[in-house]
Amino acid sequence: MESSDDTFGGVVYECVRCATPVTNEDLAALPEIKCICGYRILKKRRSSVVKQVKSV
Ligand SMILES: [Zn+2]
């Protein structure tokens, strides 16, 4: 069983309608895959925040 550093599951989805992030944990609590707004189309996105590297 792998464990990522800080994020449960490591996968976060995002509602294409309201852009609400939906985690695996949220999906597990729901009877079906959908956003809290009721929209069913989610896109996968990376949970880790993209780091901006300054090159000065
Ligand atoms: Zn939504």
N, CA, C, O and the ligand as a Tripos MOL2 file, in Angstrom:
@<TRIPOS>MOLECULE
protein
  225   223    57     0     0
PROTEIN
NO_CHARGES

@<TRIPOS>ATOM
      1 N           0.8430   -1.2010    0.0000 N.3       1 MET1
      2 CA          0.0000    0.0000    0.0000 C.3       1 MET1
      3 C           0.8700    1.2400    0.0000 C.2       1 MET1
      4 O           1.6530    1.4840    0.9180 O.2       1 MET1
      5 N           0.7100    1.9950   -1.0370 N.am      2 GLU2
      6 CA          1.5350    3.1920   -1.1220 C.3       2 GLU2
      7 C           0.9120    4.3470   -0.3560 C.2       2 GLU2
      8 O          -0.3070    4.4690   -0.2380 O.2       2 GLU2
      9 N           1.7670    5.1590    0.1410 N.am      3 SER3
     10 CA          1.2720    6.3350    0.8500 C.3       3 SER3
     11 C           2.0100    7.5560    0.3350 C.2       3 SER3
     12 O           3.2340    7.6570    0.4090 O.2       3 SER3
     13 N           1.2430    8.4510   -0.1730 N.am      4 SER4
     14 CA          1.8660    9.6720   -0.6560 C.3       4 SER4
     15 C           2.1620   10.5880    0.5200 C.2       4 SER4
     16 O           1.7380   10.3360    1.6480 O.2       4 SER4
     17 N           2.8600   11.6000    0.2490 N.am      5 ASP5
     18 CA          3.3440   12.4440    1.3290 C.3       5 ASP5
     19 C           2.2330   13.1410    2.1060 C.2       5 ASP5
     20 O           2.1660   13.0630    3.3330 O.2       5 ASP5
     21 N           1.3810   13.8100    1.3780 N.am      6 ASP6
     22 CA          0.4520   14.6780    2.0870 C.3       6 ASP6
     23 C          -0.9900   14.5340    1.6320 C.2       6 ASP6
     24 O          -1.8990   15.0620    2.2720 O.2       6 ASP6
     25 N          -1.2050   13.8300    0.5400 N.am      7 THR7
     26 CA         -2.5560   13.7840    0.0030 C.3       7 THR7
     27 C          -3.1160   12.3740    0.0540 C.2       7 THR7
     28 O          -2.4460   11.4210   -0.3460 O.2       7 THR7
     29 N          -4.2690   12.2460    0.5160 N.am      8 PHE8
     30 CA         -4.9240   10.9510    0.5700 C.3       8 PHE8
     31 C          -5.2490   10.4840   -0.8360 C.2       8 PHE8
     32 O          -5.9800   11.1440   -1.5730 O.2       8 PHE8
     33 N          -4.6910    9.3320   -1.1950 N.am      9 GLY9
     34 CA         -4.9910    8.8150   -2.5160 C.3       9 GLY9
     35 C          -4.1480    9.4320   -3.6030 C.2       9 GLY9
     36 O          -3.6880    8.7510   -4.5190 O.2       9 GLY9
     37 N          -3.9550   10.6970   -3.4920 N.am     10 GLY10
     38 CA         -3.1030   11.3700   -4.4520 C.3      10 GLY10
     39 C          -3.8230   11.8180   -5.7000 C.2      10 GLY10
     40 O          -3.2330   12.4480   -6.5770 O.2      10 GLY10
     41 N          -5.1220   11.4880   -5.7800 N.am     11 VAL11
     42 CA         -5.8640   11.8690   -6.9770 C.3      11 VAL11
     43 C          -6.9950   12.8080   -6.5970 C.2      11 VAL11
     44 O          -7.7590   12.5440   -5.6690 O.2      11 VAL11
     45 N          -7.0850   13.8770   -7.3110 N.am     12 VAL12
     46 CA         -8.1660   14.8260   -7.0840 C.3      12 VAL12
     47 C          -8.8580   15.1000   -8.3990 C.2      12 VAL12
     48 O          -8.2140   15.3360   -9.4220 O.2      12 VAL12
     49 N         -10.1650   15.0660   -8.3610 N.am     13 TYR13
     50 CA        -10.9440   15.3930   -9.5410 C.3      13 TYR13
     51 C         -11.5140   16.7880   -9.3890 C.2      13 TYR13
     52 O         -11.5880   17.3490   -8.2950 O.2      13 TYR13
     53 N         -11.9080   17.3180  -10.5150 N.am     14 GLU14
     54 CA        -12.4500   18.6680  -10.4850 C.3      14 GLU14
     55 C         -13.6900   18.7230  -11.3560 C.2      14 GLU14
     56 O         -13.6790   18.2860  -12.5070 O.2      14 GLU14
     57 N         -14.7290   19.2500  -10.8060 N.am     15 CYS15
     58 CA        -15.9710   19.3840  -11.5510 C.3      15 CYS15
     59 C         -15.7750   20.3730  -12.6920 C.2      15 CYS15
     60 O         -15.2290   21.4600  -12.5040 O.2      15 CYS15
     61 N         -16.2280   19.9790  -13.8740 N.am     16 VAL16
     62 CA        -16.0290   20.8560  -15.0220 C.3      16 VAL16
     63 C         -17.0430   21.9970  -15.0220 C.2      16 VAL16
     64 O         -16.9380   22.9480  -15.7970 O.2      16 VAL16
     65 N         -18.0080   21.8780  -14.1490 N.am     17 ARG17
     66 CA        -19.0610   22.8910  -14.1130 C.3      17 ARG17
     67 C         -18.7570   23.9840  -13.1050 C.2      17 ARG17
     68 O         -18.8130   25.1740  -13.4170 O.2      17 ARG17
     69 N         -18.4310   23.5560  -11.8810 N.am     18 CYS18
     70 CA        -18.2260   24.5510  -10.8320 C.3      18 CYS18
     71 C         -16.7970   24.5620  -10.3080 C.2      18 CYS18
     72 O         -16.4470   25.3540   -9.4330 O.2      18 CYS18
     73 N         -15.9790   23.6710  -10.8590 N.am     19 ALA19
     74 CA        -14.5550   23.6450  -10.5250 C.3      19 ALA19
     75 C         -14.2860   23.2750   -9.0730 C.2      19 ALA19
     76 O         -13.2210   23.5700   -8.5290 O.2      19 ALA19
     77 N         -15.2640   22.6270   -8.4580 N.am     20 THR20
     78 CA        -15.0440   22.1840   -7.0970 C.3      20 THR20
     79 C         -14.1580   20.9460   -7.0940 C.2      20 THR20
     80 O         -14.4350   19.9780   -7.8040 O.2      20 THR20
     81 N         -13.1110   20.9750   -6.3100 N.am     21 PRO21
     82 CA        -12.2600   19.7910   -6.2160 C.3      21 PRO21
     83 C         -12.9580   18.6560   -5.4870 C.2      21 PRO21
     84 O         -13.5350   18.8540   -4.4180 O.2      21 PRO21
     85 N         -12.9030   17.4760   -6.0680 N.am     22 VAL22
     86 CA        -13.5210   16.3050   -5.4720 C.3      22 VAL22
     87 C         -12.4420   15.2480   -5.2770 C.2      22 VAL22
     88 O         -11.8170   14.8030   -6.2390 O.2      22 VAL22
     89 N         -12.2330   14.8590   -4.0550 N.am     23 THR23
     90 CA        -11.1700   13.9040   -3.7690 C.3      23 THR23
     91 C         -11.6980   12.4840   -3.8070 C.2      23 THR23
     92 O         -12.9080   12.2580   -3.8300 O.2      23 THR23
     93 N         -10.7970   11.5460   -3.8150 N.am     24 ASN24
     94 CA        -11.1820   10.1410   -3.7380 C.3      24 ASN24
     95 C         -12.0180    9.8730   -2.5070 C.2      24 ASN24
     96 O         -12.9440    9.0620   -2.5220 O.2      24 ASN24
     97 N         -11.6790   10.5540   -1.4690 N.am     25 GLU25
     98 CA        -12.3930   10.3760   -0.2100 C.3      25 GLU25
     99 C         -13.8360   10.8350   -0.3560 C.2      25 GLU25
    100 O         -14.7540   10.2140    0.1810 O.2      25 GLU25
    101 N         -14.0240   11.9080   -1.0730 N.am     26 ASP26
    102 CA        -15.3760   12.4040   -1.3190 C.3      26 ASP26
    103 C         -16.1750   11.4140   -2.1600 C.2      26 ASP26
    104 O         -17.3500   11.1520   -1.9060 O.2      26 ASP26
    105 N         -15.5020   10.8800   -3.1620 N.am     27 LEU27
    106 CA        -16.1770    9.9400   -4.0520 C.3      27 LEU27
    107 C         -16.5640    8.6660   -3.3170 C.2      27 LEU27
    108 O         -17.5940    8.0550   -3.6010 O.2      27 LEU27
    109 N         -15.7260    8.2790   -2.3760 N.am     28 ALA28
    110 CA        -16.0060    7.0660   -1.6240 C.3      28 ALA28
    111 C         -17.2460    7.2330   -0.7450 C.2      28 ALA28
    112 O         -17.9160    6.2580   -0.4010 O.2      28 ALA28
    113 N         -17.5300    8.4510   -0.3990 N.am     29 ALA29
    114 CA        -18.6700    8.7200    0.4630 C.3      29 ALA29
    115 C         -19.9590    8.8830   -0.3350 C.2      29 ALA29
    116 O         -21.0540    8.9460    0.2240 O.2      29 ALA29
    117 N         -19.8000    8.9500   -1.6600 N.am     30 LEU30
    118 CA        -20.9690    9.1380   -2.5010 C.3      30 LEU30
    119 C         -21.3740    7.8250   -3.1580 C.2      30 LEU30
    120 O         -20.5190    6.9800   -3.4220 O.2      30 LEU30
    121 N         -22.6460    7.6420   -3.4210 N.am     31 PRO31
    122 CA        -23.1200    6.4170   -4.0850 C.3      31 PRO31
    123 C         -22.7060    6.3660   -5.5560 C.2      31 PRO31
    124 O         -22.6770    5.2940   -6.1600 O.2      31 PRO31
    125 N         -22.3980    7.4860   -6.1100 N.am     32 GLU32
    126 CA        -21.9500    7.5220   -7.4960 C.3      32 GLU32
    127 C         -20.9920    8.6800   -7.6890 C.2      32 GLU32
    128 O         -20.9020    9.6030   -6.8790 O.2      32 GLU32
    129 N         -20.2930    8.5850   -8.7860 N.am     33 ILE33
    130 CA        -19.2990    9.6230   -9.0260 C.3      33 ILE33
    131 C         -19.9650   10.8760   -9.5680 C.2      33 ILE33
    132 O         -20.4120   10.9250  -10.7140 O.2      33 ILE33
    133 N         -20.0160   11.8650   -8.7280 N.am     34 LYS34
    134 CA        -20.5150   13.1560   -9.1760 C.3      34 LYS34
    135 C         -20.1130   14.2330   -8.2000 C.2      34 LYS34
    136 O         -19.7210   13.9690   -7.0630 O.2      34 LYS34
    137 N         -20.2200   15.4330   -8.6700 N.am     35 CYS35
    138 CA        -19.8730   16.5660   -7.8420 C.3      35 CYS35
    139 C         -20.9930   16.8430   -6.8490 C.2      35 CYS35
    140 O         -22.1090   16.3470   -7.0010 O.2      35 CYS35
    141 N         -20.6860   17.6300   -5.8430 N.am     36 ILE36
    142 CA        -21.6940   18.0050   -4.8630 C.3      36 ILE36
    143 C         -22.7910   18.8560   -5.4840 C.2      36 ILE36
    144 O         -23.8900   18.9700   -4.9410 O.2      36 ILE36
    145 N         -22.4790   19.4510   -6.6280 N.am     37 CYS37
    146 CA        -23.4790   20.2730   -7.3050 C.3      37 CYS37
    147 C         -24.4090   19.4130   -8.1590 C.2      37 CYS37
    148 O         -25.4080   19.8990   -8.6910 O.2      37 CYS37
    149 N         -24.0630   18.1150   -8.2820 N.am     38 GLY38
    150 CA        -24.9250   17.2200   -9.0320 C.3      38 GLY38
    151 C         -24.4150   16.9170  -10.4250 C.2      38 GLY38
    152 O         -24.9120   16.0110  -11.0940 O.2      38 GLY38
    153 N         -23.4480   17.6560  -10.8490 N.am     39 TYR39
    154 CA        -22.8770   17.4400  -12.1740 C.3      39 TYR39
    155 C         -21.9870   16.2100  -12.1510 C.2      39 TYR39
    156 O         -21.2710   15.9700  -11.1790 O.2      39 TYR39
    157 N         -22.0330   15.4500  -13.2010 N.am     40 ARG40
    158 CA        -21.3530   14.1560  -13.1800 C.3      40 ARG40
    159 C         -20.0400   14.1280  -13.9370 C.2      40 ARG40
    160 O         -19.3150   13.1340  -13.8980 O.2      40 ARG40
    161 N         -19.7440   15.1780  -14.6000 N.am     41 ILE41
    162 CA        -18.5130   15.1610  -15.3910 C.3      41 ILE41
    163 C         -17.3750   15.7870  -14.5910 C.2      41 ILE41
    164 O         -17.3550   16.9820  -14.2960 O.2      41 ILE41
    165 N         -16.4360   14.9170  -14.2620 N.am     42 LEU42
    166 CA        -15.2850   15.3720  -13.5090 C.3      42 LEU42
    167 C         -14.0310   15.1330  -14.3280 C.2      42 LEU42
    168 O         -13.9330   14.1610  -15.0770 O.2      42 LEU42
    169 N         -13.1220   15.9930  -14.1810 N.am     43 LYS43
    170 CA        -11.8340   15.7640  -14.8240 C.3      43 LYS43
    171 C         -10.7830   15.5720  -13.7570 C.2      43 LYS43
    172 O         -10.8260   16.1680  -12.6810 O.2      43 LYS43
    173 N          -9.8580   14.7360  -14.0900 N.am     44 LYS44
    174 CA         -8.8040   14.4610  -13.1260 C.3      44 LYS44
    175 C          -7.7790   15.5820  -13.1510 C.2      44 LYS44
    176 O          -7.4080   16.1070  -14.2010 O.2      44 LYS44
    177 N          -7.3600   15.9060  -12.0040 N.am     45 ARG45
    178 CA         -6.2890   16.8870  -11.9520 C.3      45 ARG45
    179 C          -5.2940   16.4880  -10.8800 C.2      45 ARG45
    180 O          -5.5990   15.6900   -9.9930 O.2      45 ARG45
    181 N          -4.1570   17.0260  -10.9700 N.am     46 ARG46
    182 CA         -3.1290   16.6830  -10.0050 C.3      46 ARG46
    183 C          -3.3660   17.4100   -8.6980 C.2      46 ARG46
    184 O          -3.6760   18.6010   -8.6580 O.2      46 ARG46
    185 N          -3.2080   16.6460   -7.6320 N.am     47 SER47
    186 CA         -3.4800   17.2080   -6.3310 C.3      47 SER47
    187 C          -2.3430   18.0820   -5.8410 C.2      47 SER47
    188 O          -2.5240   18.9950   -5.0360 O.2      47 SER47
    189 N          -1.1920   17.7750   -6.3440 N.am     48 SER48
    190 CA         -0.0450   18.5390   -5.8770 C.3      48 SER48
    191 C          -0.0030   19.9010   -6.5570 C.2      48 SER48
    192 O          -0.2570   20.0310   -7.7540 O.2      48 SER48
    193 N           0.3120   20.8660   -5.7890 N.am     49 VAL49
    194 CA          0.3570   22.2230   -6.3040 C.3      49 VAL49
    195 C           1.6250   22.3980   -7.1270 C.2      49 VAL49
    196 O           2.7190   21.9900   -6.7360 O.2      49 VAL49
    197 N           1.4360   22.9960   -8.2320 N.am     50 VAL50
    198 CA          2.5920   23.2320   -9.0980 C.3      50 VAL50
    199 C           3.4720   24.3120   -8.4880 C.2      50 VAL50
    200 O           3.0400   25.4240   -8.1860 O.2      50 VAL50
    201 N           4.6780   23.9370   -8.3330 N.am     51 LYS51
    202 CA          5.5970   24.8990   -7.7320 C.3      51 LYS51
    203 C           6.1470   25.8300   -8.7910 C.2      51 LYS51
    204 O           6.5430   25.4250   -9.8840 O.2      51 LYS51
    205 N           6.1500   27.0490   -8.4290 N.am     52 GLN52
    206 CA          6.7540   28.0240   -9.3460 C.3      52 GLN52
    207 C           8.2000   28.2450   -8.9450 C.2      52 GLN52
    208 O           8.5170   28.6520   -7.8270 O.2      52 GLN52
    209 N           9.0300   27.9670   -9.8750 N.am     53 VAL53
    210 CA         10.4540   28.1130   -9.5920 C.3      53 VAL53
    211 C          10.9410   29.4360  -10.1450 C.2      53 VAL53
    212 O          10.8350   29.7390  -11.3340 O.2      53 VAL53
    213 N          11.4610   30.1770   -9.2500 N.am     54 LYS54
    214 CA         12.0010   31.4510   -9.6940 C.3      54 LYS54
    215 C          13.4420   31.2760  -10.1620 C.2      54 LYS54
    216 O          14.2950   30.7300   -9.4630 O.2      54 LYS54
    217 N          13.6600   31.7450  -11.3250 N.am     55 SER55
    218 CA         15.0330   31.7300  -11.8210 C.3      55 SER55
    219 C          15.4600   33.1560  -12.0530 C.2      55 SER55
    220 O          15.1080   33.7780  -13.0550 O.2      55 SER55
    221 N          16.1960   33.6430  -11.1450 N.am     56 VAL56
    222 CA         16.6040   35.0500  -11.2350 C.3      56 VAL56
    223 C          18.0560   35.1410  -11.6700 C.2      56 VAL56
    224 O          18.5930   36.2400  -11.8060 O.2      56 VAL56
    225 ZN        -19.8070   20.8000   -9.4850 Zn       57 ZN57
@<TRIPOS>BOND
     1     1     2 1
     2     2     3 1
     3     3     4 2
     4     3     5 am
     5     5     6 1
     6     6     7 1
     7     7     8 2
     8     7     9 am
     9     9    10 1
    10    10    11 1
    11    11    12 2
    12    11    13 am
    13    13    14 1
    14    14    15 1
    15    15    16 2
    16    15    17 am
    17    17    18 1
    18    18    19 1
    19    19    20 2
    20    19    21 am
    21    21    22 1
    22    22    23 1
    23    23    24 2
    24    23    25 am
    25    25    26 1
    26    26    27 1
    27    27    28 2
    28    27    29 am
    29    29    30 1
    30    30    31 1
    31    31    32 2
    32    31    33 am
    33    33    34 1
    34    34    35 1
    35    35    36 2
    36    35    37 am
    37    37    38 1
    38    38    39 1
    39    39    40 2
    40    39    41 am
    41    41    42 1
    42    42    43 1
    43    43    44 2
    44    43    45 am
    45    45    46 1
    46    46    47 1
    47    47    48 2
    48    47    49 am
    49    49    50 1
    50    50    51 1
    51    51    52 2
    52    51    53 am
    53    53    54 1
    54    54    55 1
    55    55    56 2
    56    55    57 am
    57    57    58 1
    58    58    59 1
    59    59    60 2
    60    59    61 am
    61    61    62 1
    62    62    63 1
    63    63    64 2
    64    63    65 am
    65    65    66 1
    66    66    67 1
    67    67    68 2
    68    67    69 am
    69    69    70 1
    70    70    71 1
    71    71    72 2
    72    71    73 am
    73    73    74 1
    74    74    75 1
    75    75    76 2
    76    75    77 am
    77    77    78 1
    78    78    79 1
    79    79    80 2
    80    79    81 am
    81    81    82 1
    82    82    83 1
    83    83    84 2
    84    83    85 am
    85    85    86 1
    86    86    87 1
    87    87    88 2
    88    87    89 am
    89    89    90 1
    90    90    91 1
    91    91    92 2
    92    91    93 am
    93    93    94 1
    94    94    95 1
    95    95    96 2
    96    95    97 am
    97    97    98 1
    98    98    99 1
    99    99   100 2
   100    99   101 am
   101   101   102 1
   102   102   103 1
   103   103   104 2
   104   103   105 am
   105   105   106 1
   106   106   107 1
   107   107   108 2
   108   107   109 am
   109   109   110 1
   110   110   111 1
   111   111   112 2
   112   111   113 am
   113   113   114 1
   114   114   115 1
   115   115   116 2
   116   115   117 am
   117   117   118 1
   118   118   119 1
   119   119   120 2
   120   119   121 am
   121   121   122 1
   122   122   123 1
   123   123   124 2
   124   123   125 am
   125   125   126 1
   126   126   127 1
   127   127   128 2
   128   127   129 am
   129   129   130 1
   130   130   131 1
   131   131   132 2
   132   131   133 am
   133   133   134 1
   134   134   135 1
   135   135   136 2
   136   135   137 am
   137   137   138 1
   138   138   139 1
   139   139   140 2
   140   139   141 am
   141   141   142 1
   142   142   143 1
   143   143   144 2
   144   143   145 am
   145   145   146 1
   146   146   147 1
   147   147   148 2
   148   147   149 am
   149   149   150 1
   150   150   151 1
   151   151   152 2
   152   151   153 am
   153   153   154 1
   154   154   155 1
   155   155   156 2
   156   155   157 am
   157   157   158 1
   158   158   159 1
   159   159   160 2
   160   159   161 am
   161   161   162 1
   162   162   163 1
   163   163   164 2
   164   163   165 am
   165   165   166 1
   166   166   167 1
   167   167   168 2
   168   167   169 am
   169   169   170 1
   170   170   171 1
   171   171   172 2
   172   171   173 am
   173   173   174 1
   174   174   175 1
   175   175   176 2
   176   175   177 am
   177   177   178 1
   178   178   179 1
   179   179   180 2
   180   179   181 am
   181   181   182 1
   182   182   183 1
   183   183   184 2
   184   183   185 am
   185   185   186 1
   186   186   187 1
   187   187   188 2
   188   187   189 am
   189   189   190 1
   190   190   191 1
   191   191   192 2
   192   191   193 am
   193   193   194 1
   194   194   195 1
   195   195   196 2
   196   195   197 am
   197   197   198 1
   198   198   199 1
   199   199   200 2
   200   199   201 am
   201   201   202 1
   202   202   203 1
   203   203   204 2
   204   203   205 am
   205   205   206 1
   206   206   207 1
   207   207   208 2
   208   207   209 am
   209   209   210 1
   210   210   211 1
   211   211   212 2
   212   211   213 am
   213   213   214 1
   214   214   215 1
   215   215   216 2
   216   215   217 am
   217   217   218 1
   218   218   219 1
   219   219   220 2
   220   219   221 am
   221   221   222 1
   222   222   223 1
   223   223   224 2
@<TRIPOS>SUBSTRUCTURE
     1 MET1         2 RESIDUE 1 A MET
     2 GLU2         6 RESIDUE 1 A GLU
     3 SER3        10 RESIDUE 1 A SER
     4 SER4        14 RESIDUE 1 A SER
     5 ASP5        18 RESIDUE 1 A ASP
     6 ASP6        22 RESIDUE 1 A ASP
     7 THR7        26 RESIDUE 1 A THR
     8 PHE8        30 RESIDUE 1 A PHE
     9 GLY9        34 RESIDUE 1 A GLY
    10 GLY10       38 RESIDUE 1 A GLY
    11 VAL11       42 RESIDUE 1 A VAL
    12 VAL12       46 RESIDUE 1 A VAL
    13 TYR13       50 RESIDUE 1 A TYR
    14 GLU14       54 RESIDUE 1 A GLU
    15 CYS15       58 RESIDUE 1 A CYS
    16 VAL16       62 RESIDUE 1 A VAL
    17 ARG17       66 RESIDUE 1 A ARG
    18 CYS18       70 RESIDUE 1 A CYS
    19 ALA19       74 RESIDUE 1 A ALA
    20 THR20       78 RESIDUE 1 A THR
    21 PRO21       82 RESIDUE 1 A PRO
    22 VAL22       86 RESIDUE 1 A VAL
    23 THR23       90 RESIDUE 1 A THR
    24 ASN24       94 RESIDUE 1 A ASN
    25 GLU25       98 RESIDUE 1 A GLU
    26 ASP26      102 RESIDUE 1 A ASP
    27 LEU27      106 RESIDUE 1 A LEU
    28 ALA28      110 RESIDUE 1 A ALA
    29 ALA29      114 RESIDUE 1 A ALA
    30 LEU30      118 RESIDUE 1 A LEU
    31 PRO31      122 RESIDUE 1 A PRO
    32 GLU32      126 RESIDUE 1 A GLU
    33 ILE33      130 RESIDUE 1 A ILE
    34 LYS34      134 RESIDUE 1 A LYS
    35 CYS35      138 RESIDUE 1 A CYS
    36 ILE36      142 RESIDUE 1 A ILE
    37 CYS37      146 RESIDUE 1 A CYS
    38 GLY38      150 RESIDUE 1 A GLY
    39 TYR39      154 RESIDUE 1 A TYR
    40 ARG40      158 RESIDUE 1 A ARG
    41 ILE41      162 RESIDUE 1 A ILE
    42 LEU42      166 RESIDUE 1 A LEU
    43 LYS43      170 RESIDUE 1 A LYS
    44 LYS44      174 RESIDUE 1 A LYS
    45 ARG45      178 RESIDUE 1 A ARG
    46 ARG46      182 RESIDUE 1 A ARG
    47 SER47      186 RESIDUE 1 A SER
    48 SER48      190 RESIDUE 1 A SER
    49 VAL49      194 RESIDUE 1 A VAL
    50 VAL50      198 RESIDUE 1 A VAL
    51 LYS51      202 RESIDUE 1 A LYS
    52 GLN52      206 RESIDUE 1 A GLN
    53 VAL53      210 RESIDUE 1 A VAL
    54 LYS54      214 RESIDUE 1 A LYS
    55 SER55      218 RESIDUE 1 A SER
    56 VAL56      222 RESIDUE 1 A VAL
    57 ZN57       225 GROUP 0 **** ****
